[in-house]
Amino acid sequence: MISGENRPGATVETEVISYDGDAVAQRYDRLATEEPLEIRMRAGGQTRTVAITMRTPGADFELAAGFLFNEGVLTSLERLSGITYCVDRDVAEEQRYNIVNVDLHGNDLPPLDALERHFTMTSACGVCGKANIDALRDRGLQPVRSALRVERQSIVALPERLAAAQRVFASTGGLHAAALFDARGNVLAVREDVGRHNALDKIVGWALMNGKLPLDAQIVLLSGRASYELVQKAISAGIAVVCAVSAPSSLAVDLAREFGVTLAGFVRGARFNVYSGAERIV
């Protein structure tokens, strides 16, 4: 057993000097915590580190599961045996909550080609958008099939409902969020993180671990822009409607159109733009 004394929280307090016109004051401010999370996979006596990501502590098991699922490494809940924090004696106690072990049924680790290809294609120079989309097809991703229809009024109400549920953002002002809603705009799950990708991975991990995938009858709202990587993660989870309070990228729009995702951007006030899949908006 390990104690929770060194377990990082979602926020930390720091001392600041505050300037307001001619007034200067010393006070305390709350910051969103940013710490590394090492994700290890274990099967048949083998252990391998597959990713290290900077994240806001909280929902770490969901983050690990969602990340591996979205990258095509963990293909189903049935393959998952369990997720635990690392308690190895050779790991410093203050780092044990920054390492998670993902245990799999079976004697072999899954092929990690998809994960390695993902990192190559998102970091290498000279790789075109079409190659990225073709790689997703090669991985076996299918277009999203969904009978979901969403009223315009439901979409414009989403940002306010997300803001009401962002507890950590309210105290720090420094976090991204992803929120899952039903067709009527009711909140099903909200996750926050310094990384917008992590927030969505946490949502998908929550759905995977609770047997709720695919999410083809739900809507996801992103607190920032909609990038290619975020749309790709939505496709992996079968999400039919992706909304963002900011702009989508050009490749995100191409990907959404290619895989049948409804993509809405600039969801603010009473307006929004639909870049793909407008037939689902009624």
N, C-alpha and C positions, 0 to 999 in steps of 0.2 A: 504494500500500500504506500502511496505517496501523499503527502499533505497538500492542501490547497493554498498554503501560505504564499508560494511563489507563482501561483497561477495568474497570468496576466488578465486584467479586465478589459472591457471595451473602451474605457476612458481612463485617462490619468490627469492628475492635477499638476499645474506648473505655475511658477511665479512669473508675473509679467509687469512691465512698466507701461501704464496706459496714458496716452496723450489725447486730450480732448480740448482743442483750441489752446488756450493758455494754461489749462489745468493739467497737472501731472500727478498721477497716483500710482501707488504700488498695490497690486491686487493679485488674486489667483484666477486662473482660467482653466477650463477643462478642454483637453485635447483628445481626439480620437486616437486610440492606441494602434500602432503599426509594429507588428512583430513577424518574423519569418515562421512559416509552417513547412516542415519537411514531411512529405508524404511517402511512406514506404509500403511496398507490397510484399506479402509473405505467403508462400505456398510450398508444401513438400520440403520444409527445411531450408528453403531459399529465401533470402531477403534482398530486396533491391530498392534503392531510392529512385523514385520516378519523377519527382518534381519538388521544387522549393518555391514557394510563393510568399510574397509579403501580404499580410492580411490583418484584419481586425479580429482579435480573439472572440470566440463565440460561434457556436454551430460548426465547430471544426470538423466533426465527423461528417456532417452534411456537406461541407465544403470538399472534403476528400472524396466522398462517394460521388458527388455531382461532377467534380472535375474529371474523375476517371471515366464516368459514364459518358459525359459530353465529348470526351476525346476518343471514345470507342474502345477503351481498354477494359473497362468493366461493363459487360454486355447485358447483365441481368441481375436482379436481386438474388436469384437462386445461387449464383456463383459466390456471393458474399457470405463469409462465415462470421465476421465480426470486425469491429473497428475499436481500437484502444489507443490510449496514450502510451508512449514508450516509457518503460520503467527499468530499462537496463541499468545495471550498476555503473557501467562505464560512461553514462550520460550525466552531465551535471544536473543537479536537481532543478535549477532555474530554467533549464531547457526542456525538461521532460514534457511540459505542456505545449511545446512547440514542435513536437514530433508525433505523428500518428502512424500506427501500423494497421494496414488494411489486410486482413486475413481472408484467404480464399479457400474454398473447398477444392480438393484435388491435389495432385502432386507436382503440378507444373505452373509456373507463372505464365500468364497470357502473353502472346506476341506484343511487343511494344513498338512495332513498326509504325502504327498509326500515330502514336504519340511523338515519335522521333520525326515523322514526316510533318506533323503539325508545326513543331518548333522550327524545322528547317524552312518551311514555306512562309512562316510569319516573320522570320528574321533575316532571310537571305535576300541579297540584292538580285534584281533581274527576274524575279518570279512574277508572272502576270496574274491578273484576277481570274482569267479563264482556267489557268492551271490549278488555282486554289479550288474552284468549283468542281473541276474534273476530279480532284483528289477526294472530295467529299463523296462523289458518286462511286469512286473506286472503293471507298470505305463501306459502301452499302447503304448510305443514307437515302431515304425515299422521300418524294414530295409529301407534304402534309395533307392528309385527307380529313376533312372535318365538315360537319353540317352546322357548325356554330354560326349564328347570326347575332350581331351586336347592334343595339340602338345607339344613335349618335349621342343622345343624352347620357348614356352610361359611360361612354368614353370621356366626355368632357368632365365628368365628376371624378375620374380616377385620381388626378394629381392631389386634389384636396383630401381624399381619403388616404392616400399614401402619406401625405404630410402629417396627418393626424396620428399615424401609426409609427412614425419615425422617432422613436424615443431618444436614441443616441444622437441623431442629427440635431434634435432640439437643444441638446446640452452642449454640443461641440460645433455645429455648423460645418463639419468637415467630412461627411460620409456620403457615399453613393448608396443607392438602394434599388432593390428589385422587389416588386410586389406581384402576387398572383391573385387574380379575381375570378369570380364566376361570371357568367354571361350578363347578370344583372348589376355587376359592379360591386358585389359583396367581397370583402377582403378574406382571402383564404390563408395567406402566409405573406410575411414581410421579412426580408433579411437585409442587413446593412453591412457595409464593409468599405475600407479605404479603396479597394479595387472594384470597379464596376463589374468586371468579369467574375470576381469571387462572389459578389452578391447573387448573381444569377446561378452560379454553381451551387450555392447554398440552397436556393429554391429547388433546383432540380434534385439535389441530394435528399432534401426533405421528402420530395415526392417519391423518389426511388425507394427510400427506406420505409415509407409508409404504403407502398404498393399502389401508388396513384398514377403511375405512368401508363400510357402516354397522356399528356395534358392537352388533348385535342378539343376539349370543351371549355378551356379556360383562356384568360387574357393575362398577359404579363405587361407590366409598366416599368420602364427603366427611368431612373431619375436624371440621367444625362443623355448623351447622344447614343444613337444606335450604330454600332460598328459591325463590320463583317463577322468578327469573332462572336459577338453577342447573338446575331441572327443565326449563326451556325449552331450555337448552343441551344437556341430555341427549337431549331429543326430537329436536333438530336432528341429533344424531349417531346416532340410532336406538338409544340405550341402553335396554334393556328393564327393568333392575333398578337402582334408585338407592337406596343405603343411606347413612345419616348417623349419626354418633355422637351428635348432638343432635336437637333437635326440628325438624319441618317447620313452615312457615307455613301458614295456612289456604288461601291462594291457591295455594301449591305443591301441596297436596293436591287442590284442585279441578282444577288443570291436569293432574296425574298421572292422575286418574280420567278426565278428558276425552280424554286421548291414549293411554290404555292402558299407562301406565308403572307398574311395581311400585315402590312407595315405602315404605321402611322407615326408621323413626327410632329414636332412643335405643338404638342397637346398642352395648350395653355388657355385658360379662360374658356371662352365659348368656341374656340377655333382649333382646327388641326388639319394637317395635310395627309392624304393617303397616297402612298407611293406604289403600293402593290396590293392586289386582292381586295379591291373596293367592293366587290360583290357581297362580302360578308357584312358590310355596314348598311344598316336599314334605317 
